[in-house]
């Protein structure tokens, strides 16, 4: 078989494996939520991890990292992701403190645009 074809096949296989495993560094409960109820937000988080977002040591640190990423960089103007992020982060309002207000404002901007 041609070496170039083997290289392409290995790269495609590696990319597919990478997509599935990007959320593996997250807390198992958080990972289950992002792969289940909040799939669009999970895909967004997966993309951010692939771009260099560092998963935290526990669920709350990961939730804070997601919230900070939304405040700093937005959610790519996606109404679906903004809606899921709003629903997902609401139970952490007390834990996030001032950051929750910043996230809520940022998400409302996206929802207003769309």
C-alpha positions as CSV (number, residue, x, y, z in Angstrom):
1,X,0.0,0.0,0.0
2,X,1.2,3.5,-0.8
3,X,2.9,5.2,2.2
4,X,0.9,8.4,1.6
5,X,-2.4,6.5,1.9
6,X,-1.2,4.9,5.1
7,X,-0.3,8.3,6.4
8,X,-3.7,9.8,5.6
9,X,-5.5,6.9,7.1
10,X,-3.5,7.1,10.3
11,X,-4.1,10.9,10.5
12,X,-7.8,10.5,10.0
13,X,-8.0,7.7,12.6
14,X,-6.0,9.8,15.0
15,X,-8.2,12.8,14.5
16,X,-11.4,10.8,15.2
17,X,-9.8,9.3,18.3
18,X,-8.8,12.7,19.5
19,X,-12.4,14.0,19.2
20,X,-13.7,11.2,21.3
21,X,-11.0,11.6,24.0
22,X,-10.9,15.4,24.4
23,X,-13.5,15.3,27.2
24,X,-11.8,12.4,29.0
25,X,-9.7,14.8,31.1
26,X,-12.9,16.1,32.7
27,X,-14.6,14.9,35.8
28,X,-16.8,11.9,34.9
29,X,-20.0,13.5,36.1
30,X,-19.3,16.6,34.1
31,X,-18.3,14.6,31.0
32,X,-21.6,12.7,31.2
33,X,-23.6,15.9,31.3
34,X,-21.7,17.4,28.4
35,X,-22.1,14.2,26.3
36,X,-25.7,13.7,27.3
37,X,-28.0,16.6,28.1
38,X,-25.7,19.4,26.8
39,X,-24.4,18.0,23.6
40,X,-23.9,21.3,21.7
41,X,-22.1,22.8,24.7
42,X,-20.1,19.6,25.0
43,X,-19.0,19.9,21.4
44,X,-18.0,23.5,22.0
45,X,-16.0,22.5,25.2
46,X,-14.4,19.7,23.2
47,X,-13.3,22.1,20.6
48,X,-11.9,24.5,23.2
49,X,-9.9,21.7,24.8
50,X,-8.5,20.7,21.5
51,X,-7.5,24.4,21.1
52,X,-5.6,24.3,24.4
53,X,-8.1,24.9,27.2
54,X,-6.7,23.0,30.2
55,X,-9.1,20.7,32.0
56,X,-9.2,21.4,35.8
57,X,-8.7,18.9,38.6
58,X,-12.3,18.7,39.7
59,X,-15.8,19.4,38.4
60,X,-16.0,23.0,39.9
61,X,-12.7,24.0,38.5
62,X,-13.8,22.8,35.0
63,X,-17.1,24.6,35.3
64,X,-15.2,27.8,36.2
65,X,-12.8,27.2,33.2
66,X,-15.8,26.9,30.9
67,X,-17.4,30.0,32.3
68,X,-14.2,32.0,32.0
69,X,-13.8,30.8,28.4
70,X,-17.3,32.0,27.6
71,X,-16.6,35.4,29.2
72,X,-13.2,35.8,27.5
73,X,-14.0,34.4,24.0
74,X,-17.8,34.0,23.7
75,X,-19.6,31.0,22.2
76,X,-19.1,31.8,18.5
77,X,-22.5,33.5,18.1
78,X,-24.3,30.2,18.5
79,X,-27.8,30.5,20.1
80,X,-28.0,26.8,20.8
81,X,-24.7,26.7,22.6
82,X,-25.5,29.9,24.5
83,X,-28.9,28.4,25.6
84,X,-27.3,25.2,26.8
85,X,-24.5,27.1,28.5
86,X,-27.0,29.2,30.4
87,X,-29.0,26.2,31.5
88,X,-25.8,24.3,32.4
89,X,-24.2,27.1,34.5
90,X,-27.3,28.2,36.4
91,X,-27.0,25.6,39.2
92,X,-23.4,26.9,39.8
93,X,-24.5,30.5,40.2
94,X,-23.4,30.6,43.9
95,X,-20.1,28.9,43.2
96,X,-19.3,31.2,40.3
97,X,-20.1,34.4,42.1
98,X,-19.3,37.5,40.1
99,X,-18.2,35.3,37.2
100,X,-21.8,34.1,36.8
101,X,-23.0,37.6,36.2
102,X,-20.3,38.1,33.6
103,X,-21.2,34.9,31.8
104,X,-24.9,35.7,32.0
105,X,-24.3,39.1,30.4
106,X,-22.1,37.5,27.6
107,X,-24.7,34.8,26.9
108,X,-27.6,37.3,26.8
109,X,-25.6,39.3,24.2
110,X,-25.4,36.2,22.0
111,X,-29.0,35.3,22.5
112,X,-30.1,38.9,21.7
113,X,-28.1,38.9,18.4
114,X,-29.7,35.6,17.3
